[in-house]
Amino acid sequence: QVQLVESGGGLVQAGGSLRLSCAASGLIFGSYAMGWFRQAPGKEREFVAVIKGSGGITSYADSVKSRFTISRDNAKNTVYLQMNSLKQEDTAVYYCAAGIYDSRTYYRQEEYDYWGQGTQVTASS
């Protein structure tokens, strides 16, 4: 049984930082691309970042590029999202997702096979 468990969310002042973690179990972690998505109230879920395979090829949404960093520790079956210079518009529930690694872009929700339950991030003014 595959499980993805996010942690590290919380309330932070705008301009601050948070690091999200996603611990995976029940899958061969190195064979999966790991992504982060987010969903703000009243909005659709959107792509944030992805890290592909053991080599760690990364891609980011334009809205978070240069502020967020995705990384993975294959020995710990964990993916991280370091979020710096947080803005109010980053407030959302953040979801971790896993998709078997092939030629997909991993920008779309449909390209992922497993999802976590989400963790709330709130950046206040």
N, CA, C and O atoms as a MOPAC input file, in Angstrom:
PM7 MOZYME 1SCF
protein

 N      0.84800 1    -1.20100 1     0.00000 1
 C      0.00000 1     0.00000 1     0.00000 1
 C      0.87800 1     1.24300 1     0.00000 1
 O      1.71100 1     1.42400 1     0.88700 1
 N      0.68800 1     2.08800 1    -0.99000 1
 C      1.48400 1     3.29700 1    -1.10900 1
 C      0.91700 1     4.38500 1    -0.19400 1
 O     -0.29000 1     4.62200 1    -0.15500 1
 N      1.81800 1     5.03200 1     0.53400 1
 C      1.42000 1     6.16600 1     1.37200 1
 C      2.37900 1     7.31800 1     1.14900 1
 O      3.59400 1     7.13100 1     1.08000 1
 N      1.81500 1     8.51400 1     1.03500 1
 C      2.58300 1     9.75000 1     0.97900 1
 C      2.08000 1    10.62500 1     2.12100 1
 O      0.89200 1    10.94100 1     2.19100 1
 N      2.98400 1    11.01600 1     3.01500 1
 C      2.58700 1    11.76700 1     4.20000 1
 C      3.36300 1    13.08400 1     4.23900 1
 O      4.58200 1    13.10000 1     4.41100 1
 N      2.62900 1    14.18900 1     4.07600 1
 C      3.24000 1    15.51700 1     4.11800 1
 C      3.32700 1    16.03000 1     5.54300 1
 O      2.52600 1    15.66000 1     6.40100 1
 N      4.30500 1    16.88300 1     5.78500 1
 C      4.43600 1    17.56200 1     7.06500 1
 C      5.19500 1    18.87000 1     6.84400 1
 O      5.78800 1    19.08900 1     5.78700 1
 N      5.16600 1    19.73500 1     7.86000 1
 C      5.93700 1    20.96500 1     7.80200 1
 C      5.14100 1    22.20900 1     7.48400 1
 O      5.69200 1    23.30900 1     7.48300 1
 N      3.85900 1    22.06200 1     7.21300 1
 C      3.05000 1    23.24600 1     6.94800 1
 C      2.82500 1    24.05000 1     8.21800 1
 O      3.16300 1    23.61100 1     9.31700 1
 N      2.24500 1    25.24000 1     8.04900 1
 C      1.96700 1    26.08100 1     9.20100 1
 C      1.70900 1    27.51000 1     8.81300 1
 O      1.50600 1    27.83500 1     7.64300 1
 N      1.72200 1    28.36300 1     9.82600 1
 C      1.48500 1    29.79500 1     9.64700 1
 C      2.81500 1    30.52200 1     9.73900 1
 O      3.58600 1    30.31500 1    10.67600 1
 N      3.07600 1    31.37800 1     8.75300 1
 C      4.32700 1    32.13400 1     8.72900 1
 C      4.03200 1    33.54000 1     8.20300 1
 O      3.10400 1    33.73600 1     7.41800 1
 N      4.81500 1    34.49500 1     8.63600 1
 C      4.65300 1    35.86200 1     8.12000 1
 C      5.15600 1    35.93400 1     6.69000 1
 O      6.09300 1    35.23100 1     6.31000 1
 N      4.53100 1    36.77800 1     5.91300 1
 C      5.01500 1    37.00200 1     4.55200 1
 C      6.48000 1    37.40100 1     4.60100 1
 O      6.89500 1    38.21000 1     5.43100 1
 N      7.26000 1    36.81100 1     3.68800 1
 C      8.69700 1    37.02200 1     3.68800 1
 C      9.46100 1    35.93300 1     4.39300 1
 O     10.68200 1    35.84200 1     4.27000 1
 N      8.74900 1    35.10400 1     5.13400 1
 C      9.37100 1    34.02600 1     5.88500 1
 C      9.56800 1    32.76500 1     5.05900 1
 O      9.34500 1    32.75200 1     3.84800 1
 N      9.99200 1    31.70400 1     5.74100 1
 C     10.32200 1    30.44700 1     5.07900 1
 C      9.66400 1    29.27300 1     5.79200 1
 O      9.39900 1    29.31900 1     6.99300 1
 N      9.41000 1    28.22500 1     5.02300 1
 C      8.95000 1    26.94500 1     5.54600 1
 C      9.58600 1    25.84600 1     4.70600 1
 O      9.90600 1    26.05600 1     3.53600 1
 N      9.76700 1    24.68000 1     5.30500 1
 C     10.19400 1    23.50500 1     4.54100 1
 C      9.17100 1    22.39500 1     4.72600 1
 O      8.91500 1    21.93400 1     5.83800 1
 N      8.59900 1    21.98400 1     3.60900 1
 C      7.66300 1    20.85700 1     3.61200 1
 C      8.42300 1    19.56100 1     3.35100 1
 O      9.40800 1    19.53500 1     2.61200 1
 N      7.94400 1    18.49100 1     3.97300 1
 C      8.49100 1    17.15900 1     3.74300 1
 C      7.36900 1    16.23100 1     3.31400 1
 O      6.21000 1    16.41600 1     3.68400 1
 N      7.73500 1    15.23100 1     2.52700 1
 C      6.77200 1    14.21300 1     2.11200 1
 C      7.48200 1    12.86800 1     2.20300 1
 O      8.40200 1    12.58800 1     1.43500 1
 N      7.05100 1    12.04600 1     3.14200 1
 C      7.63700 1    10.72300 1     3.34100 1
 C      6.81700 1     9.69100 1     2.58000 1
 O      5.60200 1     9.59900 1     2.75300 1
 N      7.48900 1     8.91700 1     1.73800 1
 C      6.81700 1     7.92100 1     0.90200 1
 C      7.11100 1     6.51500 1     1.40400 1
 O      8.20800 1     6.22900 1     1.88500 1
 N      6.12200 1     5.64800 1     1.28600 1
 C      6.30700 1     4.23200 1     1.63000 1
 C      5.47600 1     3.38500 1     0.68200 1
 O      4.49400 1     3.85200 1     0.10500 1
 N      5.88700 1     2.12900 1     0.53200 1
 C      5.12600 1     1.21100 1    -0.30000 1
 C      5.43000 1     1.30500 1    -1.78100 1
 O      4.71700 1     0.71300 1    -2.59100 1
 N      6.47200 1     2.03400 1    -2.15600 1
 C      6.85700 1     2.12100 1    -3.56600 1
 C      8.38000 1     2.15400 1    -3.67100 1
 O      9.07700 1     2.40000 1    -2.68700 1
 N      8.88300 1     1.90400 1    -4.87700 1
 C     10.32700 1     2.00800 1    -5.13100 1
 C     10.60500 1     3.47400 1    -5.42700 1
 O     10.45300 1     3.92800 1    -6.56100 1
 N     11.00700 1     4.20100 1    -4.41200 1
 C     11.03600 1     5.66600 1    -4.44600 1
 C     11.83500 1     6.19800 1    -5.63000 1
 O     11.40100 1     7.14000 1    -6.29300 1
 N     12.98200 1     5.61400 1    -5.90000 1
 C     13.84700 1     6.11000 1    -6.97800 1
 C     13.25900 1     5.96000 1    -8.36300 1
 O     13.76600 1     6.55300 1    -9.31500 1
 N     12.19300 1     5.17400 1    -8.49800 1
 C     11.54500 1     4.95400 1    -9.78700 1
 C     10.42600 1     5.94000 1   -10.06500 1
 O      9.75700 1     5.85600 1   -11.09500 1
 N     10.22200 1     6.88000 1    -9.14300 1
 C      9.10700 1     7.80900 1    -9.25200 1
 C      9.58200 1     9.24800 1    -9.34900 1
 O     10.52800 1     9.65500 1    -8.67500 1
 N      8.91300 1    10.00300 1   -10.19100 1
 C      9.00100 1    11.45800 1   -10.13700 1
 C      8.12600 1    11.92600 1    -8.97700 1
 O      7.03200 1    11.40400 1    -8.76300 1
 N      8.61600 1    12.90900 1    -8.23600 1
 C      7.88300 1    13.42200 1    -7.07800 1
 C      7.54600 1    14.89300 1    -7.31600 1
 O      8.41300 1    15.70000 1    -7.65100 1
 N      6.29200 1    15.21400 1    -7.13800 1
 C      5.84900 1    16.57200 1    -7.40800 1
 C      5.13300 1    17.19100 1    -6.22300 1
 O      4.66500 1    16.50100 1    -5.31700 1
 N      5.06300 1    18.51600 1    -6.25900 1
 C      4.25800 1    19.28600 1    -5.31300 1
 C      3.23400 1    20.10200 1    -6.10000 1
 O      3.55800 1    20.73800 1    -7.10200 1
 N      2.01100 1    20.06600 1    -5.62700 1
 C      0.93000 1    20.88100 1    -6.15000 1
 C      0.34700 1    21.67800 1    -4.98600 1
 O      0.62600 1    21.38700 1    -3.82200 1
 N     -0.46000 1    22.67900 1    -5.30800 1
 C     -1.14400 1    23.42800 1    -4.25500 1
 C     -2.52400 1    23.84400 1    -4.72000 1
 O     -2.79000 1    23.98200 1    -5.91400 1
 N     -3.40200 1    24.04000 1    -3.73500 1
 C     -4.76200 1    24.47000 1    -4.03700 1
 C     -5.18700 1    25.51000 1    -3.02300 1
 O     -5.28400 1    25.23800 1    -1.82600 1
 N     -5.44000 1    26.71000 1    -3.52600 1
 C     -5.93400 1    27.80800 1    -2.70400 1
 C     -7.46000 1    27.77100 1    -2.69100 1
 O     -8.06800 1    27.20300 1    -3.59800 1
 N     -8.08800 1    28.37200 1    -1.67100 1
 C     -9.55000 1    28.36900 1    -1.58900 1
 C    -10.18200 1    28.95000 1    -2.84600 1
 O     -9.81100 1    30.03600 1    -3.28900 1
 N    -11.13300 1    28.22800 1    -3.41500 1
 C    -11.83800 1    28.70300 1    -4.59000 1
 C    -11.08200 1    28.58900 1    -5.89300 1
 O    -11.55700 1    29.04200 1    -6.93400 1
 N     -9.90000 1    27.98400 1    -5.84000 1
 C     -9.08700 1    27.85800 1    -7.05700 1
 C     -8.80800 1    26.39100 1    -7.36500 1
 O     -8.97000 1    25.51800 1    -6.51300 1
 N     -8.38400 1    26.14200 1    -8.60200 1
 C     -8.03200 1    24.78100 1    -8.98700 1
 C     -6.64300 1    24.42900 1    -8.44500 1
 O     -5.81700 1    25.29900 1    -8.16900 1
 N     -6.42200 1    23.13200 1    -8.30500 1
 C     -5.10200 1    22.67600 1    -7.88800 1
 C     -4.09800 1    22.97600 1    -9.00000 1
 O     -4.38300 1    22.75500 1   -10.17600 1
 N     -2.90900 1    23.48600 1    -8.61900 1
 C     -1.92300 1    23.88100 1    -9.61500 1
 C     -0.56200 1    23.28200 1    -9.32100 1
 O     -0.21200 1    23.00200 1    -8.17500 1
 N      0.18900 1    23.09700 1   -10.38500 1
 C      1.54700 1    22.57100 1   -10.29300 1
 C      2.46600 1    23.57100 1    -9.61500 1
 O      2.37800 1    24.77300 1    -9.86200 1
 N      3.36000 1    23.06400 1    -8.74800 1
 C      4.35400 1    23.90700 1    -8.09300 1
 C      5.76200 1    23.51600 1    -8.53800 1
 O      6.51800 1    24.35300 1    -9.03100 1
 N      6.11100 1    22.23200 1    -8.35900 1
 C      7.47100 1    21.79600 1    -8.68300 1
 C      7.48400 1    20.28200 1    -8.82500 1
 O      6.61300 1    19.57900 1    -8.31200 1
 N      8.50500 1    19.79700 1    -9.54200 1
 C      8.69200 1    18.35100 1    -9.69500 1
 C     10.18100 1    18.05100 1    -9.71100 1
 O     10.98800 1    18.85000 1   -10.18600 1
 N     10.52700 1    16.88600 1    -9.18300 1
 C     11.89200 1    16.37800 1    -9.26100 1
 C     11.81000 1    14.96700 1    -9.80500 1
 O     11.07700 1    14.12200 1    -9.29200 1
 N     12.59600 1    14.72600 1   -10.87800 1
 C     12.42100 1    13.50500 1   -11.65000 1
 C     13.57900 1    12.54100 1   -11.43700 1
 O     14.74000 1    12.90600 1   -11.62300 1
 N     13.26400 1    11.30900 1   -11.04600 1
 C     14.26200 1    10.25700 1   -10.99100 1
 C     15.36400 1    10.51700 1    -9.99200 1
 O     15.37300 1    11.52600 1    -9.28700 1
 N     16.28200 1     9.58900 1    -9.95100 1
 C     17.36700 1     9.67100 1    -8.97300 1
 C     18.30800 1    10.82300 1    -9.27200 1
 O     18.95300 1    11.35200 1    -8.36700 1
 N     18.39100 1    11.21500 1   -10.53900 1
 C     19.31000 1    12.27600 1   -10.91100 1
 C     18.85800 1    13.65400 1   -10.49600 1
 O     19.66400 1    14.58400 1   -10.46700 1
 N     17.57200 1    13.81000 1   -10.17100 1
 C     17.12400 1    15.06700 1    -9.61300 1
 C     16.88800 1    16.19400 1   -10.59700 1
 O     17.13300 1    17.35300 1   -10.26300 1
 N     16.42100 1    15.89400 1   -11.80100 1
 C     16.04800 1    16.95500 1   -12.74200 1
 C     14.81500 1    17.65900 1   -12.18600 1
 O     13.83900 1    17.00600 1   -11.81800 1
 N     14.85700 1    18.98200 1   -12.12300 1
 C     13.77800 1    19.74000 1   -11.49800 1
 C     13.11300 1    20.70000 1   -12.47200 1
 O     13.72300 1    21.16800 1   -13.43300 1
 N     11.83300 1    20.98100 1   -12.19200 1
 C     11.07700 1    21.99600 1   -12.92700 1
 C     10.18900 1    22.72100 1   -11.93100 1
 O      9.74900 1    22.14300 1   -10.93700 1
 N      9.92400 1    24.01500 1   -12.21300 1
 C      9.14500 1    24.83600 1   -11.30200 1
 C      8.10200 1    25.63900 1   -12.06700 1
 O      8.28200 1    25.96900 1   -13.24000 1
 N      7.00900 1    25.94500 1   -11.37800 1
 C      6.06600 1    26.92500 1   -11.89600 1
 C      6.74300 1    28.29500 1   -11.87500 1
 O      7.55900 1    28.57800 1   -10.99800 1
 N      6.40200 1    29.12800 1   -12.83400 1
 C      7.02300 1    30.45800 1   -12.90100 1
 C      6.78600 1    31.26100 1   -11.62400 1
 O      7.63200 1    32.06200 1   -11.22600 1
 N      5.64100 1    31.04900 1   -10.98400 1
 C      5.27500 1    31.84400 1    -9.81300 1
 C      6.15900 1    31.56100 1    -8.59700 1
 O      6.19900 1    32.36200 1    -7.66300 1
 N      6.86800 1    30.42800 1    -8.60100 1
 C      7.69200 1    30.07400 1    -7.43800 1
 C      9.17500 1    29.97100 1    -7.78300 1
 O     10.01400 1    29.81200 1    -6.89600 1
 N      9.49100 1    30.06000 1    -9.05700 1
 C     10.88700 1    29.91700 1    -9.48500 1
 C     11.73900 1    30.94500 1    -8.75500 1
 O     11.33600 1    32.10100 1    -8.62300 1
 N     12.88600 1    30.54700 1    -8.29200 1
 C     13.88900 1    31.33800 1    -7.56400 1
 C     13.53000 1    31.51900 1    -6.09300 1
 O     14.35100 1    32.00800 1    -5.31700 1
 N     12.30600 1    31.13000 1    -5.69300 1
 C     11.93900 1    31.22600 1    -4.26800 1
 C     11.81400 1    29.84700 1    -3.62300 1
 O     12.13100 1    29.68000 1    -2.44500 1
 N     11.35500 1    28.86100 1    -4.39000 1
 C     11.15200 1    27.51200 1    -3.87300 1
 C     12.21200 1    26.57700 1    -4.44800 1
 O     12.67100 1    26.75600 1    -5.57500 1
 N     12.59400 1    25.57100 1    -3.65100 1
 C     13.53900 1    24.56100 1    -4.10400 1
 C     13.02100 1    23.18000 1    -3.72100 1
 O     12.72100 1    22.91800 1    -2.55700 1
 N     12.92200 1    22.30500 1    -4.71300 1
 C     12.52300 1    20.92800 1    -4.47000 1
 C     13.77400 1    20.05500 1    -4.43500 1
 O     14.70600 1    20.25300 1    -5.21400 1
 N     13.77800 1    19.09600 1    -3.52800 1
 C     14.91700 1    18.16800 1    -3.43500 1
 C     14.39900 1    16.82400 1    -2.93800 1
 O     13.26900 1    16.71900 1    -2.46200 1
 N     15.23300 1    15.80500 1    -3.05300 1
 C     14.82500 1    14.48100 1    -2.60300 1
 C     15.99700 1    13.77700 1    -1.94800 1
 O     17.15300 1    13.98900 1    -2.31500 1
 N     15.68300 1    12.93600 1    -0.97300 1
 C     16.66900 1    12.07900 1    -0.32800 1
 C     16.19600 1    10.64700 1    -0.55600 1
 O     15.30800 1    10.15800 1     0.14200 1
 N     16.79700 1     9.98200 1    -1.53600 1
 C     16.34100 1     8.64300 1    -1.90600 1
 C     16.60000 1     7.62600 1    -0.81500 1
 O     15.91100 1     6.60800 1    -0.74700 1
 N     17.58900 1     7.88100 1     0.05000 1
 C     17.87000 1     6.96800 1     1.15900 1
 C     16.76400 1     7.02600 1     2.21600 1
 O     16.52200 1     6.05300 1     2.93100 1
 N     16.10200 1     8.17000 1     2.30300 1
 C     15.03900 1     8.35600 1     3.29800 1
 C     13.64400 1     8.29900 1     2.67900 1
 O     12.64400 1     8.46600 1     3.37700 1
 N     13.57900 1     8.06400 1     1.36700 1
 C     12.28000 1     8.03900 1     0.67000 1
 C     11.47200 1     9.30400 1     0.95000 1
 O     10.27100 1     9.24400 1     1.21600 1
 N     12.14400 1    10.43700 1     0.88700 1
 C     11.51000 1    11.70100 1     1.25300 1
 C     11.81400 1    12.77200 1     0.21600 1
 O     12.93300 1    12.86600 1    -0.29000 1
 N     10.81200 1    13.57000 1    -0.09200 1
 C     10.97500 1    14.73000 1    -0.96200 1
 C     10.66600 1    15.97300 1    -0.13500 1
 O      9.80800 1    15.95300 1     0.74800 1
 N     11.37100 1    17.04000 1    -0.43200 1
 C     11.25600 1    18.28900 1     0.32300 1
 C     10.87300 1    19.44300 1    -0.59800 1
 O     11.13600 1    19.41600 1    -1.80100 1
 N     10.25200 1    20.44600 1    -0.00900 1
 C     10.00800 1    21.69800 1    -0.72100 1
 C     10.40700 1    22.83500 1     0.21600 1
 O      9.69800 1    23.14100 1     1.17400 1
 N     11.54200 1    23.45100 1    -0.06900 1
 C     12.00100 1    24.61600 1     0.69600 1
 C     11.35500 1    25.85300 1     0.09700 1
 O     11.53700 1    26.14700 1    -1.08500 1
 N     10.60700 1    26.56900 1     0.90800 1
 C      9.87500 1    27.73900 1     0.43200 1
 C     10.41400 1    28.97700 1     1.14000 1
 O     10.28200 1    29.11000 1     2.35700 1
 N     11.01500 1    29.87300 1     0.38200 1
 C     11.56400 1    31.11900 1     0.91500 1
 C     10.78600 1    32.31400 1     0.36600 1
 O     10.07500 1    32.20400 1    -0.63300 1
 N     10.93200 1    33.43500 1     1.02200 1
 C     10.27700 1    34.68100 1     0.58800 1
 C      8.79800 1    34.44600 1     0.31900 1
 O      8.27600 1    34.83900 1    -0.72500 1
 N      8.13200 1    33.80800 1     1.26200 1
 C      6.72500 1    33.46600 1     1.05800 1
 C      5.87400 1    34.71200 1     0.91600 1
 O      6.10900 1    35.72800 1     1.57000 1
 N      4.87600 1    34.61100 1     0.04200 1
 C      3.93200 1    35.68700 1    -0.20400 1
 C      2.53800 1    35.23100 1     0.21800 1
 O      2.27300 1    34.03500 1     0.34400 1
 N      1.66300 1    36.19000 1     0.43100 1
 C      0.28800 1    35.84800 1     0.79400 1
 C     -0.32500 1    34.92900 1    -0.25500 1
 O     -1.08500 1    34.02100 1     0.08400 1
 N     -0.00500 1    35.15500 1    -1.51400 1
 C     -0.59500 1    34.34400 1    -2.58300 1
 C     -0.06300 1    32.91300 1    -2.61200 1
 O     -0.54800 1    32.09700 1    -3.39600 1
 N      0.91900 1    32.59500 1    -1.77800 1
 C      1.37500 1    31.21400 1    -1.65300 1
 C      0.48800 1    30.41800 1    -0.68600 1
 O      0.63800 1    29.20200 1    -0.56700 1
 N     -0.42200 1    31.09300 1    -0.00500 1
 C     -1.31600 1    30.42100 1     0.93600 1
 C     -2.17800 1    29.40200 1     0.20900 1
 O     -2.88700 1    29.73800 1    -0.74000 1
 N     -2.11200 1    28.14300 1     0.66600 1
 C     -2.82500 1    27.05400 1     0.00300 1
 C     -2.60000 1    25.76800 1     0.79400 1
 O     -1.78400 1    25.70900 1     1.71400 1
 N     -3.34900 1    24.74800 1     0.40300 1
 C     -3.02100 1    23.39500 1     0.84000 1
 C     -2.03500 1    22.82000 1    -0.17100 1
 O     -2.27900 1    22.84100 1    -1.37700 1
 N     -0.92800 1    22.31100 1     0.33500 1
 C      0.12900 1    21.76800 1    -0.52300 1
 C      0.06700 1    20.24500 1    -0.50000 1
 O     -0.00800 1    19.62200 1     0.55900 1
 N      0.10000 1    19.65900 1    -1.70200 1
 C     -0.00800 1    18.22000 1    -1.86300 1
 C      1.25700 1    17.65500 1    -2.50100 1
 O      1.82100 1    18.23300 1    -3.43000 1
 N      1.68000 1    16.52200 1    -1.98300 1
 C      2.77100 1    15.75400 1    -2.54400 1
 C      2.17600 1    14.68700 1    -3.46200 1
 O      1.11100 1    14.14400 1    -3.17100 1
 N      2.86200 1    14.38300 1    -4.57200 1
 C      2.36100 1    13.37400 1    -5.50200 1
 C      3.51900 1    12.58200 1    -6.09000 1
 O      4.64100 1    13.07900 1    -6.19400 1
 N      3.23100 1    11.34100 1    -6.47300 1
 C      4.23800 1    10.45900 1    -7.06200 1
 C      3.73700 1     9.89600 1    -8.37800 1
 O      2.60500 1     9.42000 1    -8.46500 1
 N      4.58300 1     9.95000 1    -9.40800 1
 C      4.24700 1     9.38200 1   -10.70900 1
 C      5.39700 1     8.52700 1   -11.20600 1
 O      6.55100 1     8.94900 1   -11.12800 1
 N      5.11100 1     7.33800 1   -11.71400 1
 C      6.17000 1     6.47200 1   -12.20200 1
 C      6.97000 1     7.22800 1   -13.26100 1
 O      6.39200 1     7.89500 1   -14.11900 1
 N      8.28900 1     7.12400 1   -13.20100 1
 C      9.16200 1     7.95100 1   -14.01700 1
 C      9.25600 1     7.41900 1   -15.43900 1
 O      9.77100 1     6.32700 1   -15.67700 1
 N      8.73900 1     8.22600 1   -16.39600 1
 C      8.92500 1     7.91600 1   -17.80900 1
 C      9.03500 1     9.24500 1   -18.55800 1
 O      9.68200 1    10.17200 1   -18.07100 1
 N      8.42000 1     9.34700 1   -19.71900 1
 C      8.60300 1    10.55000 1   -20.54400 1
 C      7.58400 1    11.64900 1   -20.25000 1
 O      7.53300 1    12.64100 1   -20.97700 1
 N      6.78100 1    11.49800 1   -19.21300 1
 C      5.77900 1    12.51400 1   -18.90700 1
 C      6.45700 1    13.83000 1   -18.49800 1
 O      7.62000 1    13.85100 1   -18.09400 1
 N      5.69900 1    14.91800 1   -18.61400 1
 C      6.21800 1    16.21400 1   -18.16000 1
 C      6.01800 1    16.38400 1   -16.66000 1
 O      6.82500 1    17.03700 1   -15.99800 1
 N      4.95600 1    15.80500 1   -16.12000 1
 C      4.60700 1    15.88100 1   -14.70700 1
 C      4.12200 1    17.26900 1   -14.30400 1
 O      4.21300 1    17.63900 1   -13.13400 1
 N      3.61100 1    18.03600 1   -15.25600 1
 C      3.01400 1    19.33200 1   -14.93300 1
 C      1.52200 1    19.21000 1   -14.64200 1
 O      0.92200 1    20.14100 1   -14.10600 1
 N      0.91100 1    18.06500 1   -14.99100 1
 C     -0.52800 1    17.89700 1   -14.86000 1
 C     -0.84900 1    16.84200 1   -13.80700 1
 O     -0.11800 1    15.86400 1   -13.64800 1
 N     -1.93700 1    17.05000 1   -13.10000 1
 C     -2.33900 1    16.12700 1   -12.03100 1
 C     -2.52400 1    14.70200 1   -12.55600 1
 O     -2.20400 1    13.73300 1   -11.86700 1
 N     -3.04200 1    14.58400 1   -13.77400 1
 C     -3.34300 1    13.25900 1   -14.34000 1
 C     -2.09000 1    12.41400 1   -14.55200 1
 O     -2.18900 1    11.20400 1   -14.75600 1
 N     -0.92600 1    13.03100 1   -14.50600 1
 C      0.32000 1    12.30100 1   -14.74500 1
 C      0.87300 1    11.65700 1   -13.47400 1
 O      1.93800 1    11.03900 1   -13.49600 1
 N      0.14900 1    11.80500 1   -12.37900 1
 C      0.60300 1    11.25000 1   -11.10100 1
 C     -0.27500 1    10.08900 1   -10.68300 1
 O     -1.47100 1    10.05900 1   -10.97200 1
 N      0.33400 1     9.13100 1    -9.99700 1
 C     -0.36100 1     7.91500 1    -9.61700 1
 C     -0.81900 1     7.91400 1    -8.15800 1
 O     -1.80400 1     7.25800 1    -7.82000 1
 N     -0.11900 1     8.63800 1    -7.30300 1
 C     -0.43300 1     8.62700 1    -5.87100 1
 C     -0.35200 1    10.04500 1    -5.31900 1
 O      0.41900 1    10.87900 1    -5.79500 1
 N     -1.18000 1    10.29500 1    -4.29000 1
 C     -1.26900 1    11.62800 1    -3.68400 1
 C     -1.25300 1    11.52900 1    -2.16400 1
 O     -1.72900 1    10.55400 1    -1.58200 1
 N     -0.69600 1    12.55800 1    -1.53700 1
 C     -0.79000 1    12.69500 1    -0.09500 1
 C     -2.06800 1    13.41000 1     0.29500 1
 O     -2.87600 1    13.77700 1    -0.55700 1
 N     -2.24000 1    13.60200 1     1.59100 1
 C     -3.48600 1    14.18200 1     2.10800 1
 C     -3.43700 1    15.70900 1     2.15000 1
 O     -4.47100 1    16.35800 1     2.31100 1
 N     -2.26100 1    16.27400 1     2.00900 1
 C     -2.13000 1    17.74100 1     1.97900 1
 C     -1.73000 1    18.33000 1     3.31700 1
 O     -2.01300 1    17.76600 1     4.37300 1
 N     -1.06100 1    19.48400 1     3.25200 1
 C     -0.68600 1    20.23100 1     4.45300 1
 C     -0.91200 1    21.71300 1     4.19600 1
 O     -0.57600 1    22.22400 1     3.12800 1
 N     -1.48000 1    22.39200 1     5.17100 1
 C     -1.85300 1    23.80600 1     4.99700 1
 C     -0.64300 1    24.70700 1     5.20300 1
 O      0.10100 1    24.56400 1     6.17300 1
 N     -0.46200 1    25.63700 1     4.26900 1
 C      0.54400 1    26.68800 1     4.38400 1
 C     -0.18000 1    28.02100 1     4.32900 1
 O     -0.93300 1    28.29100 1     3.39300 1
 N      0.05100 1    28.85600 1     5.34200 1
 C     -0.57300 1    30.16600 1     5.38100 1
 C      0.50200 1    31.22100 1     5.59300 1
 O      1.22700 1    31.19700 1     6.58800 1
 N      0.59500 1    32.14800 1     4.64500 1
 C      1.52900 1    33.26500 1     4.75200 1
 C      0.71000 1    34.51900 1     4.99400 1
 O     -0.09000 1    34.92200 1     4.15100 1
 N      0.91500 1    35.13200 1     6.15300 1
 C      0.10200 1    36.28400 1     6.54100 1
 C      0.88700 1    37.57400 1     6.38200 1
 O      2.11700 1    37.58500 1     6.41200 1
 N      0.14400 1    38.65800 1     6.21200 1
 C      0.79800 1    39.96700 1     6.05000 1
 C      1.16000 1    40.56600 1     7.40500 1
 O      1.71700 1    41.66300 1     7.46600 1

